[in-house]
Amino acid sequence: MNRRALITGVLGFLAIPLAAKAQPAGKVYRIGFLGGTSRTANADMTNAFSQGLRELGYVEGQNVAIEYRYAEGKYERFPDFMNELVRLKVDVIVVVPTAAALAAKNATGTIPIVTVAVFDPIESGLVASLARPGTNVTGLTLIAGAEIVGKYLELLKESLPKVSRVAVLWNPANAAHPSLVREAESSARTLGLQLQLAGVRGPDEVDNALAAMARERVGALMVLPDSMFVAERTRLAELATKHRLPAMYGLRLHAEAGGLMAYSANLPDSARRAAAFVDRILKGAKPADLPVERPTKFELVINLKTAKALGLTIPPAVLARADEVIE
């Protein structure tokens, strides 16, 4: 059940009126869309993006064609997909995770790139600044800042007051994760928590990582947002339950797949808003001049079925703050 939307600050340009005209009749624009997971996992985002385009006068099969590509959580596929989209001479490329954005920027310095969910576009070298990107990249970030991991830990501690040790599952291949890990370490000190870092680069390392957490008796798990983890979300949820590890995730797909709780930006909303960037670019705007936006909607999702399986009772105060409860 939807309860509320947590509104945060937004950096960006004014919204485009829904009645804005699309491009001249007869012109068919080609858009590349590169997702980090699967078509199924990306369905909400791609549907929201298509809806955003329709609201602006673009209809697939009429005046716009979209070339969809999905990496299935395998980062090594991004460069090949990007080279393919460049060869197709698409007019603009829409990318979801940070790794896809980096592959896109490496593949082309001329085709406009619109991000849906990147971590820190400045630190990763995608843009010069949020206000004036200065490159062929613009769009939306996934988080308001690295401090989001502090929110993950706060919610874990509120939900599990007796927890003192928290494991952090992260991917060293994800360029954004080192800064998130540093922020997690800082937040943990403030909250009086001890962290155990578990870096995994591939699905074959996940089982051993969670088994080690159980052996070392950590009290909870925090999983950083990552395409590979999303691709393995069902197995991650099953392993966490098997090893009695209450887990906080950075993407709601994990909670839907059986994870205990998730706190994240509303990605379908971001994908819909990305359509406005595409519209402005197709009408002649340069990405270098379009400010990068931060997400405006965050949601806390709690899976009570998983809480029951773990023998947990989520405090009423935390449940009251949830935007959605899976029962």
C-alpha positions as CSV (number, residue, x, y, z in Angstrom):
1,M,0.0,0.0,0.0
2,N,1.3,3.4,-0.9
3,R,1.5,5.7,2.1
4,R,3.5,8.7,1.2
5,A,6.3,10.1,-0.9
6,L,9.3,11.5,0.8
7,I,10.2,14.7,-1.1
8,T,13.8,15.9,-1.1
9,G,15.5,18.9,-2.7
10,V,15.8,19.0,-6.4
11,L,18.5,20.5,-8.6
12,G,17.5,21.0,-12.1
13,F,15.5,22.9,-14.7
14,L,11.8,23.7,-14.7
15,A,9.5,20.9,-15.8
16,I,8.5,20.9,-19.5
17,P,4.7,21.4,-20.1
18,L,3.0,18.2,-21.0
19,A,1.4,19.9,-24.0
20,A,4.8,20.8,-25.5
21,K,5.1,20.0,-29.1
22,A,7.2,17.1,-30.3
23,Q,9.5,17.3,-33.3
24,P,8.3,18.0,-36.9
25,A,5.9,15.5,-38.5
26,G,7.6,12.8,-40.6
27,K,10.8,12.8,-38.5
28,V,11.5,9.5,-36.7
29,Y,14.0,9.8,-33.9
30,R,16.0,6.8,-32.7
31,I,16.7,6.5,-29.0
32,G,19.1,3.9,-27.5
33,F,18.1,2.6,-24.0
34,L,20.8,0.7,-22.1
35,G,19.7,-1.1,-18.9
36,G,21.9,-2.8,-16.4
37,T,19.7,-5.7,-15.5
38,S,17.0,-7.6,-17.6
39,R,14.0,-6.4,-19.6
40,T,11.8,-7.8,-16.8
41,A,13.7,-6.0,-14.0
42,N,13.7,-2.8,-16.0
43,A,10.1,-3.0,-17.0
44,D,8.8,-0.3,-14.6
45,M,11.5,2.1,-15.7
46,T,11.1,1.5,-19.5
47,N,7.3,1.7,-19.2
48,A,7.6,5.0,-17.3
49,F,10.1,6.3,-19.8
50,S,7.8,5.5,-22.7
51,Q,4.9,7.1,-20.8
52,G,7.0,10.2,-20.3
53,L,7.7,10.3,-24.0
54,R,4.0,9.9,-24.9
55,E,3.1,12.8,-22.6
56,L,5.5,14.9,-24.7
57,G,4.1,13.8,-28.0
58,Y,6.5,10.9,-28.9
59,V,4.9,7.6,-29.9
60,E,7.0,4.5,-30.5
61,G,6.5,3.2,-34.1
62,Q,5.3,6.7,-35.2
63,N,7.8,9.4,-34.6
64,V,10.3,7.6,-32.3
65,A,12.0,4.2,-32.3
66,I,13.7,2.9,-29.2
67,E,16.6,0.4,-29.3
68,Y,16.6,-1.5,-26.0
69,R,19.7,-3.3,-24.7
70,Y,20.0,-5.1,-21.3
71,A,23.3,-6.2,-19.8
72,E,21.7,-8.8,-17.4
73,G,24.0,-7.6,-14.6
74,K,27.2,-8.2,-16.6
75,Y,29.2,-5.0,-16.7
76,E,31.5,-6.4,-19.4
77,R,28.7,-6.3,-21.9
78,F,28.2,-2.5,-21.7
79,P,31.0,-1.5,-24.1
80,D,29.8,-3.9,-26.9
81,F,26.2,-2.7,-26.5
82,M,27.4,0.9,-26.6
83,N,29.4,0.4,-29.7
84,E,26.4,-1.2,-31.3
85,L,24.2,1.8,-30.4
86,V,26.8,4.2,-31.8
87,R,26.9,2.3,-35.1
88,L,23.1,2.6,-35.3
89,K,23.6,6.3,-35.1
90,V,21.0,6.9,-32.5
91,D,20.0,10.5,-31.7
92,V,20.3,10.1,-27.9
93,I,21.3,7.4,-25.5
94,V,19.4,6.8,-22.2
95,V,21.4,4.8,-19.6
96,V,20.4,3.4,-16.2
97,P,23.4,2.5,-14.0
98,T,26.6,4.3,-13.5
99,A,28.7,1.7,-15.3
100,A,26.5,2.0,-18.4
101,A,26.9,5.8,-18.3
102,L,30.7,5.4,-18.2
103,A,30.7,3.0,-21.1
104,A,28.5,5.4,-23.0
105,K,30.8,8.3,-22.4
106,N,33.9,6.2,-23.4
107,A,32.1,5.2,-26.6
108,T,31.0,8.6,-27.8
109,G,31.8,12.2,-27.1
110,T,29.1,13.5,-29.5
111,I,25.9,11.6,-29.1
112,P,23.9,13.0,-26.2
113,I,23.6,10.8,-23.1
114,V,20.8,11.0,-20.6
115,T,21.3,9.1,-17.3
116,V,18.4,7.7,-15.2
117,A,20.2,6.6,-12.1
118,V,23.9,7.3,-11.6
119,F,25.7,7.7,-8.3
120,D,28.1,10.6,-8.3
121,P,28.4,12.0,-11.9
122,I,31.1,14.5,-10.8
123,E,33.4,12.0,-9.0
124,S,33.0,9.5,-11.8
125,G,34.0,12.1,-14.4
126,L,30.7,12.1,-16.3
127,V,30.1,15.8,-15.8
128,A,32.1,18.9,-14.7
129,S,29.3,20.0,-12.3
130,L,25.6,19.3,-11.7
131,A,24.6,22.8,-12.7
132,R,26.6,22.9,-15.9
133,P,27.6,19.4,-17.0
134,G,30.0,20.7,-19.7
135,T,30.0,17.3,-21.5
136,N,27.6,15.2,-23.7
137,V,26.1,13.7,-20.4
138,T,23.2,15.0,-18.4
139,G,20.1,13.5,-16.6
140,L,19.3,12.3,-13.1
141,T,21.3,10.8,-10.2
142,L,20.3,7.7,-8.2
143,I,20.9,9.2,-4.8
144,A,21.0,12.7,-3.4
145,G,24.5,12.0,-2.1
146,A,26.7,9.4,-0.6
147,E,25.1,10.1,2.8
148,I,22.2,7.9,1.6
149,V,24.1,4.9,3.1
150,G,23.8,6.6,6.5
151,K,20.1,6.5,6.1
152,Y,20.3,2.8,5.3
153,L,22.1,2.2,8.6
154,E,19.8,4.4,10.6
155,L,16.8,2.5,9.4
156,L,18.5,-0.8,10.2
157,K,19.3,0.3,13.7
158,E,15.8,1.6,14.3
159,S,14.3,-1.7,13.0
160,L,16.8,-3.8,14.9
161,P,17.8,-1.8,18.1
162,K,20.0,-4.6,19.4
163,V,22.2,-4.9,16.3
164,S,25.8,-3.9,16.7
165,R,27.6,-5.5,13.7
166,V,26.4,-5.0,10.1
167,A,27.9,-6.6,7.0
168,V,28.1,-4.5,3.9
169,L,27.9,-6.3,0.5
170,W,29.5,-4.2,-2.2
171,N,31.0,-4.6,-5.7
172,P,34.6,-3.4,-6.2
173,A,33.9,-3.3,-9.9
174,N,31.3,-0.6,-9.3
175,A,33.1,2.7,-9.6
176,A,30.6,4.4,-7.2
177,H,30.9,1.9,-4.4
178,P,34.2,2.9,-2.8
179,S,32.8,6.4,-1.8
180,L,29.7,4.8,-0.5
181,V,31.7,2.4,1.6
182,R,33.7,5.3,3.0
183,E,30.5,7.1,3.9
184,A,29.2,3.9,5.5
185,E,32.2,3.6,7.7
186,S,31.8,7.2,8.8
187,S,28.1,6.8,9.5
188,A,28.7,3.5,11.4
189,R,31.1,5.2,13.8
190,T,28.4,7.9,14.5
191,L,25.8,5.2,15.1
192,G,28.0,3.0,17.2
193,L,28.0,0.2,14.7
194,Q,30.8,-2.1,13.6
195,L,31.0,-2.9,9.9
196,Q,32.2,-6.0,8.1
197,L,33.0,-5.3,4.5
198,A,32.3,-8.0,1.9
199,G,33.3,-7.1,-1.6
200,V,32.1,-9.4,-4.4
201,R,32.8,-9.0,-8.1
202,G,30.5,-11.8,-9.4
203,P,27.5,-14.0,-8.7
204,D,29.8,-16.9,-7.9
205,E,31.2,-15.1,-4.8
206,V,27.8,-14.3,-3.3
207,D,27.1,-17.6,-1.5
208,N,30.5,-17.7,0.2
209,A,30.2,-14.0,1.3
210,L,26.9,-14.5,3.0
211,A,27.9,-17.8,4.6
212,A,31.0,-16.1,6.1
213,M,28.7,-13.4,7.5
214,A,26.6,-16.0,9.2
215,R,29.7,-17.8,10.6
216,E,31.0,-14.5,12.0
217,R,27.5,-13.8,13.5
218,V,26.9,-10.4,12.1
219,G,23.5,-9.0,13.1
220,A,22.3,-7.5,9.8
221,L,23.3,-6.9,6.2
222,M,23.3,-3.8,4.0
223,V,23.4,-4.4,0.2
224,L,24.6,-1.4,-1.9
225,P,22.7,-0.6,-5.1
226,D,24.3,-2.5,-8.0
227,S,23.1,-4.1,-11.3
228,M,24.8,-7.4,-10.5
229,F,23.0,-7.6,-7.1
230,V,19.7,-6.8,-8.8
231,A,20.2,-9.6,-11.3
232,E,20.8,-11.9,-8.3
233,R,18.1,-10.4,-6.1
234,T,16.0,-13.5,-5.6
235,R,19.0,-15.6,-4.6
236,L,20.3,-12.8,-2.4
237,A,17.0,-12.7,-0.6
238,E,16.9,-16.5,-0.2
239,L,20.4,-16.6,1.1
240,A,19.8,-13.8,3.6
241,T,16.7,-15.6,5.0
242,K,18.6,-18.9,5.1
243,H,21.4,-17.4,7.1
244,R,19.0,-15.4,9.3
245,L,20.4,-12.0,8.1
246,P,17.9,-9.1,8.2
247,A,18.9,-7.0,5.2
248,M,18.5,-3.4,4.0
249,Y,18.8,-2.9,0.2
250,G,19.3,0.3,-1.9
251,L,16.7,-0.7,-4.5
252,R,13.1,-1.6,-4.0
253,L,13.3,-4.5,-6.5
254,H,15.1,-6.4,-3.7
255,A,12.2,-6.0,-1.3
256,E,9.8,-7.1,-4.0
257,A,12.0,-10.2,-4.5
258,G,11.9,-11.1,-0.8
259,G,14.4,-8.8,0.8
260,L,13.5,-7.4,4.2
261,M,13.5,-3.7,3.4
262,A,14.7,-1.2,0.8
263,Y,15.1,2.5,0.8
264,S,15.6,4.1,-2.6
265,A,14.7,6.7,-5.2
266,N,11.5,6.0,-7.1
267,L,13.2,4.9,-10.4
268,P,10.1,4.8,-12.5
269,D,9.6,8.5,-11.6
270,S,13.2,9.3,-12.6
271,A,12.8,7.4,-15.9
272,R,9.7,9.4,-16.7
273,R,11.5,12.6,-15.9
274,A,14.4,11.5,-18.1
275,A,12.0,11.8,-21.1
276,A,11.9,15.5,-20.6
277,F,15.7,15.6,-21.1
278,V,15.4,13.6,-24.3
279,D,12.7,16.0,-25.5
280,R,14.8,19.1,-24.9
281,I,17.8,17.5,-26.6
282,L,15.8,16.4,-29.6
283,K,14.6,20.0,-29.9
284,G,18.2,21.3,-30.0
285,A,19.3,21.7,-26.4
286,K,22.9,20.7,-25.6
287,P,23.5,18.2,-22.7
288,A,26.4,20.4,-21.5
289,D,23.9,23.1,-20.7
290,L,21.2,21.0,-19.0
291,P,21.6,20.7,-15.2
292,V,21.7,17.2,-13.7
293,E,18.8,16.6,-11.4
294,R,18.7,14.7,-8.2
295,P,15.8,12.4,-7.4
296,T,12.7,14.0,-5.8
297,K,10.9,10.9,-4.6
298,F,12.3,8.3,-2.2
299,E,10.4,5.3,-0.8
300,L,10.8,2.9,2.1
301,V,9.5,-0.6,1.3
302,I,9.2,-3.2,4.0
303,N,8.5,-6.9,3.4
304,L,6.5,-8.2,6.4
305,K,6.5,-11.8,4.9
306,T,10.2,-11.8,5.2
307,A,10.2,-10.2,8.7
308,K,7.9,-13.1,9.8
309,A,10.2,-15.7,8.2
310,L,13.1,-14.2,10.1
311,G,11.1,-14.0,13.4
312,L,11.3,-10.2,13.5
313,T,8.8,-7.6,14.6
314,I,9.4,-4.3,12.9
315,P,8.8,-1.4,15.3
316,P,5.5,0.4,14.7
317,A,7.4,3.7,14.3
318,V,9.3,2.3,11.4
319,L,6.2,0.7,9.8
320,A,4.5,4.1,10.1
321,R,7.2,5.6,7.9
322,A,7.0,3.0,5.2
323,D,5.7,4.1,1.8
324,E,4.8,0.4,1.0
325,V,4.4,-2.7,3.1
326,I,4.4,-6.1,1.4
327,E,2.2,-8.4,3.5
